[in-house]
Amino acid sequence: MRGFFLRNLVHVSVAMAALMAFGVGLVIVTQAIQSRFELERLGDAHEAAGELLRAAAFQARERGLMSASIASRSGTRMRDELRRLQDESEASWQRALTRIDGLLAKTSRNAPLIEAHVQRARAARERLQDARTRAHRSIETGMLHVTAQEWLRVATANNLACAELRDQLLAAVEIPADVVRLHLSLARTAWLLSEHAGQIRGMLAAYAESREPVSGFFLEQIGIARITIRETIDELRTMRDLPGLAPHLREVMAVVEDTLGQRFDGVVDEMLQAALTGDYPLDGAAWYETTTAQIDTIVALSDAAAMHAAGQLEGLAARNRLLAAAFVVFLLLAGYLASLSLRAVKRNADALFLQKELAEITLHSIGDAVITTDAQGRINYLNPVAEELTGWTALEARGRRGTEIFHIENTLHASVVDPIGVCLKEGQVVGLASGHVLRRRDGRRIAIEDSAAPIRGRDASIVGCVVVFYDAEAPRNNDHLLSYHATRDALTGLINRREFDRRLQELLEHAKTRDGHHVLAYIDLDQFKVVNDTCGHTAGDRMLRQITFLLRKRIREGDVLARLGGDEFAVLLYNCPLDKGASILEEMRDSLSGFRFTWENRAFEISMSIGIVPITASSISTAQLLSEADAACYAAKEKGRNRVQVYQPDDMELFERKGEMQWVTRITDALREDRFLLYCQRAQPLKAGVAERVEILLRLRCPDGTIVPPMAFIPAAERYSLMPKIDQWVIRNVCARLTDFVARNDSTIFNLNLSGLSLSEKDIAHFIRETAAAASIPPNRLCFEVTETAAVASIDAAFAVMQEICDLGFTFSLDDFGTGLSSFAYLKTLPVQQIKIGDNYVRNLLSDPMSHAVVRSVIDIGSVLGIEVCAECVEDAETLAALSRMGVHTAQGYAVGMPVPLDEYLSTRQGELFPEPAA
């Protein structure tokens, strides 16, 4: 009985398979027939569109040559070429009409709309013919029967009408998604490039031939056409990177990008430089010949795309014929294939099961967390890492909403992010920026980075989403974070000083090699110190973030906004004349003038002083540009703040006499009169066996008794090379005061700041050795702090001097470590015994996961290299406790101790260590 059932089951299966094969065969034949007619219609539309493109190309050439001829009124030498172009254009137009008639006879879809566009194109063609007749009359008689501007307008309108007709033709046919869509995109791109380049050619040909300045209206039209060309070339560049593109198409597209994006644009620049004077480098004929040769590269692109599409259409037709022929064979083999179907199904089921097992094993074994969902965003699968990070098991999560399991929050503002929903809605990869956290099932939050990508079925429809994410604070991600932050300011997300210097250098080189005109602006906030001093660093940081948001909205796309440090910003305006740049920056200043920063019911009016300087081929160096912009900014402050000041050497002389030159005199007088004061701040050891450190700080006492902080006079001292004298004063006076203290205390180390200018002094090592020896100070009791910028700016010279000083027994500390992240590469080279983490990372340690990761990385690197790590600007007990848990050796800041006069510290510590005996 069982065998009988199995045999009949096989017979039934074979019969059902045969019937299904027959039905499938009928469907295939029907589709083949329909596809054949569709391909014929598509071929007619494709060839008609090609003829319209050719007609437009010839007419575009005629447009430029005719405009030059009209302007000269003596274009008889160009008459034969004009006639040839007119005949070629008319012949292509007639062939296009013939193809269109054939297409209308084969299809009824959109036929009335096609006929309406044909009538519009015919009317535009008739207006073109009338303008041609009058133009030829103007050339032959020397009398103006049609202006070049009118001719350009009529010719351009004709081309636009042909383009609309071409688009309507292609919209009326069924286009296979994998065959002609690329050609349509390339054809439209080629037409846009050719048309707008041709418009520029025609407009400038008329003016070049007449040697007249270009009117404001046509300058604006040329500008719009150039923007369209650049945007279209960007699209072409994107299309060139598409996978599967034929090599010959890539080559032709690259030629078009180079010709129109570089050479054509350069020739237009040369002509436009004379647009206001009429003294053009080329006459109309030479301009026409030059640009025509460049624009003709587009024809090669259009022809290559057309040939490629024609080949694909022929391949489709051959495939349809093959399918129809295979139907007979298909029926003959249906019975045999049906008999084998059961075994094939079993093999397929086994293979499918094996693939599923392999996929799950792979997802289980990778180190990143993986979540998959269905098309509605419901969870299908979690791998073990995802289970660990979310707190949900795969079984518990299956079928739940993605936002319930993968709950993402934005730390910068109160909002919930749904990358799964966005991915499913938009059908593209979605990645989270920094500053997002995953809220686990137990409520704990984890900083993550992720990406969500759509899962597509065989029909390209979205059937689900896959999310891959990882713990951003895990040690393996530190290199990624450091790489990301290498060019970024940690607080605002703007590019940092080092990256800004690099881009400024590139812009200067561009100005010198291509005679470009750009603008550099230096921005200083006028009330930042007031907010910082009265409300604290947290308020100052928030204000800087809000101001960054406002400034970003006011610069153009492609321009650069950077934070140089503190309340100092800079802007680079690309391809911008000075007057336009001044206008942009005035608008930026006005926008900030209406801004009110509020903190704890207190409101502050914020303004900024801006100094700007042009970047031209005559600019000498980036250092001079920054110096001039800085000087202009300070001049704006001197003139009452909240203003934009363009750098003018004559105006700067008065500023230099009243501003920084006054500080030069004050510093010189203070050195002569010994009016500098030594302060210090203690660094608390957080590990057993770590020596206590004290950093020496500097103040200046004015003649009236006012104490001036270092940042008021240090910039001027650095600019005018007075820092070596100040550093020597500090070393000399510190050694003199430490003689008695170090004799009784054999552990405390004193950190002295050493400027980059002092590192370049050839006798600095000898001075340090002699001064310390004269005061009987052991070298191991003095550690010299240098900033990351000073140490890395001239690495070879700095290393030689630092090594020489270390050979004498002194040590070095690298200050502001990690602010530019360049020093990581030099730690194995520089003789450094201590590194100090940059203050921004320490202040934001508890609130910013990225800062926490950077601090963790510095500690790990210090541990590997055996270098002591110190955290600066520790302002509260919570941060101090966190740093202690993380393994920082010493901490310095208000939470540890306030800066005090050095003599006061020494007397207090000496009394604690050696109290006076009781009477």
Disulfide bonds with the S-S distance in Angstrom:
none
